[in-house]
Structures are given as structure tokens and as C-alpha cells.
Amino acid sequence: MEMNTLIQSILVMAAIIGIGAVIGIRQPLAADSRQLLITIIVNVAMPCIILDGVFQTPIDDRLMLQIFGIFAVSVLLNCLGILIGWLGARTLPLSAKKRRELAILSGLGNTGFIGLPLCAALFGPKGAVLAAVFDAGLDFVMWTVAVMMLQEKGSFSLKGLKAMVNIPMIAIVAGLGFAMSGLTPPEPVKQLAAALARLASPLAMLYIGMLLPLLLRNKRQVSLPLLGVPLMFKLFVFPLSAALLLSQLHVDAEITRVAIVQVAMPTVAMASILFARYAADEEMGAMTTVFSTLLALLTIPAVLMVGSMLIR
């Protein structure tokens, strides 16, 4: 992994988040504006990153094996992250429900909004495809394992899995199916996908930046030890443990590189929404997302450097 490229990408992300924060201070983000930005990012820009990656990457037997492999790795690592977070939460005198909430915040990362554009910048079109499949694995864990943990009865409904049927997921399936058919998309379609794909990273970073003043303004008093558990485990303990595990399993090098970047991401942006849906601590989820995103700008290069050393 080229550290100069990584650091430059992180610095650009930080600058765009800063610009978004300034905009958010001067012009607070209203609910309808938030929804509009999310719609553009999730339903337009992110699918186009995936399609652009598919259009530029030859689909052969090796890539298909890598796609199945990184999905399995994603499910394994995200479950491992939740387990590690739960073990860390057990060190505090908390209720069983709070421990489960901290476990989810410690294990699931922002592999879509931040991880997917970053992998595309670092590893090119193929990296974008693998990162998108890793994100699909996280979605699977979030709407099964995480939902079961948040519900008192410890069960989940198939209706919850409907959230996995979204535009990015459709883009993965449709793009791979189109590529495997041997058909070549018209050049204007390729150019359109490439142009819209370039919107994903700046729009996502602007959105995060614009959201920060709103979340900080509405923050409540949060216990530092309570907040420290998911921050420490999500940004340090989990990604380094994942890198160590991957080094022992001798996983494909391209899968390993993408997976290490993805596990180093801050807490998943959906945390507060997921917690609100299942009567959990929504504000704790929001605050963990905010502070982990800010700290991740510093921790991602360090964690990936150590992770790269472990997998050599």
C-alpha cells in the first residue's frame, strides 16, 4: 500500500470535511436537505463507483473467487469486531443491553460512505468492486447479528433483511451480471458512470462535515469511559486484531489490503438510525459516529501502516 497516496487521500478527506463543517455552521443542515444528500450519495454516486469499477475490471474466474472470498471475510471480520467490542464492554459495570450496543459500535464501520471511495482511490476500479462487496457483507451482519442483539428476544424478522435490497446492492448484482454476460456498455454509459462516481467521495465528506455541527450542538453529556470503549476498540484493537488474523489465514493479498482498509473505518454512520429503530441509545450511537470519524482521520494511516507490517 502506497502510504503517500493514503496520507494524501486522508488529508483531502479531512479538508473536505472541514469545508462541510464550516458550511454546516453557517447554514445548518435541515432534515430535508440531509435526506436529499443521502439520496444522491447512496442512490447515485455510490452505485456509480461500483459500476465504474465493474466496467473497468475484467470479470474472470479469479475475480469471482475474490468476490465470494471477500464477502466471507467481511462477515467473519465484522462478527469478530462485534465479539471483541462485547468483550471490551464487559470490563465496565453496564447492563447487558448497553454492552450489546457498545459491541455493535465497536465492530461495524463506515465501509460505504468512507471506505468505498477510499479503496477506489487507493486500489483503483478493482479495489472499488471488492470494497463494495465487503460493504455488502457488513450490511448482512448489521441486519442479522446486530438486529438480533438489539432486540430483547434475540430474534430478527425477514422484513429487516429488506434493507439489504438497496440501490448499491442492486448495482453490484447488475454490474457483475452484465460483465459476466460478455456485453460491453456504450462509451457514453461508461463516461456517465465515471463522472458520477467522482461525486461520491467529496459529497460524502461534505455531508459528514455539515452534520458535525448539528450533532455537536445537540450532544448530551456522555461518560468518557463509555465513549472510550467503542472508540478504542473500533479504531485500534479491532483493526489490528483483524490484520493479525488475516496474516495467519494467508488470505489473498488483494482481499487482505481492501479488508484492512475497511476494518480501519470509523463507526458505521447508520448506528444512530439503527439504534433509534430498535429503541437503543440513539444519541450514544450518534456521538460515537462523530468522534470516531474525527479521530479516524489520524488513526487510519497509523493502523494501516502497522497492519501492512503484520501481513508481510
VENMO-V650573 format. One record per residue. PSI is psi in whole degrees, 0 to 359 (NA if undefined). OMEGA is omega in radians with two decimals (* if undefined). Layout:
# VENMO-V650573
psi	omega
PSI	OMEGA
PSI	OMEGA
This chain:
# VENMO-V650573
psi	omega
129	-3.13
110	-3.05
328	3.12
317	3.10
318	3.13
310	-3.10
319	3.11
319	3.13
318	3.13
319	3.13
320	3.10
317	3.09
315	-3.13
319	-3.14
317	-3.13
321	3.07
319	3.10
317	3.09
317	3.11
322	3.13
319	3.11
316	3.10
318	-3.12
328	3.10
316	-3.09
327	-3.11
88	-3.09
142	-3.08
115	3.12
163	-3.08
318	-3.12
326	3.09
320	3.09
315	-3.11
322	3.13
314	-3.14
316	3.13
318	3.14
315	-3.14
316	-3.09
309	-3.02
321	-3.02
350	3.14
298	-3.00
310	-3.11
316	3.06
327	-3.14
329	3.00
315	-3.12
311	-3.12
320	3.11
319	3.10
317	3.13
317	-3.12
330	-3.08
358	-3.08
122	3.08
128	-3.14
107	3.10
183	-3.10
323	-3.13
317	3.14
322	3.12
321	3.07
321	3.11
323	3.14
312	3.09
322	-3.12
316	-3.08
333	3.04
315	3.11
318	3.11
319	3.14
312	3.13
316	-3.14
311	-3.06
321	-3.14
324	3.04
320	3.09
318	3.13
317	3.10
318	3.13
315	3.14
318	3.12
322	3.12
320	3.10
322	3.10
321	-3.14
335	3.14
346	3.11
350	-3.14
148	3.12
81	-3.06
163	3.05
161	3.13
322	3.14
316	-3.14
323	3.10
320	3.12
322	3.11
314	3.13
325	3.12
317	3.13
316	3.12
331	-3.11
340	-3.00
332	-3.06
130	-3.04
171	-3.12
67	-3.05
347	3.13
294	-3.07
317	-3.05
313	-3.04
317	-3.10
309	3.09
324	-3.13
317	3.10
324	3.09
320	3.13
323	-3.06
321	-2.96
1	3.08
193	-3.05
318	-3.14
321	3.09
325	3.11
319	3.13
312	-3.14
322	3.11
322	3.12
321	3.12
322	3.06
318	3.12
325	3.08
323	3.07
321	3.08
317	3.11
319	3.13
315	3.14
320	-3.09
318	-3.06
4	3.04
286	-3.07
310	-3.09
319	3.14
318	3.09
320	-3.12
328	-3.10
341	-3.13
139	-3.09
322	-3.09
354	3.09
35	3.13
167	3.09
157	-3.14
149	3.08
338	3.10
329	3.12
330	-3.13
347	3.10
332	3.13
339	3.11
339	3.11
85	-3.10
176	-3.06
314	3.09
320	3.12
319	3.09
323	3.12
321	3.10
308	-3.08
313	-3.10
318	-3.13
314	3.13
320	3.11
318	3.13
316	-3.11
320	-3.13
338	3.11
346	3.14
359	-3.14
150	3.10
125	-3.13
151	3.08
151	-3.10
319	3.09
326	3.11
317	3.09
314	-3.12
321	3.12
314	3.13
317	-3.13
319	-3.12
315	-3.13
330	3.10
326	-3.13
346	3.10
335	-2.93
305	-3.04
308	-3.14
321	3.13
318	3.14
318	-3.14
321	3.08
318	-3.14
314	3.12
316	3.13
317	-3.14
334	-3.14
333	-3.05
310	-3.13
322	3.14
314	-3.12
320	3.14
325	-3.14
328	-3.11
10	-3.05
155	3.03
173	3.10
123	3.12
131	3.13
129	-3.14
316	3.08
323	-3.14
315	3.12
328	-3.09
329	-3.11
303	3.13
327	3.13
312	-3.11
316	-3.07
324	-3.12
322	-3.01
340	-3.08
297	-2.97
310	-3.10
308	-3.11
323	3.12
323	3.07
320	3.12
318	3.12
319	3.12
318	3.12
315	-3.14
325	3.12
328	-3.14
332	-3.11
347	-3.14
50	3.13
155	3.08
136	-3.01
319	-3.13
320	3.08
317	-3.11
315	-3.12
314	3.14
318	-3.10
320	-3.13
320	3.08
316	-3.08
320	-3.13
344	3.12
358	-3.10
155	3.08
176	-3.08
142	-3.08
136	-3.10
339	-3.13
359	-3.01
310	-3.08
324	3.12
316	3.13
316	-3.13
320	3.13
323	-3.11
328	-3.07
30	3.01
40	3.07
189	-3.07
88	-3.08
318	-3.09
323	3.08
318	3.10
317	-3.13
316	-3.11
323	3.10
319	3.11
316	-3.12
305	-3.04
326	3.11
325	3.10
317	3.13
314	-3.12
329	-3.10
332	3.10
335	3.09
324	-3.01
331	-3.07
309	3.13
319	-3.12
314	-3.12
318	-3.13
329	3.08
312	3.11
318	3.13
320	3.11
325	3.09
324	-3.11
329	-3.04
6	3.10
NA	*
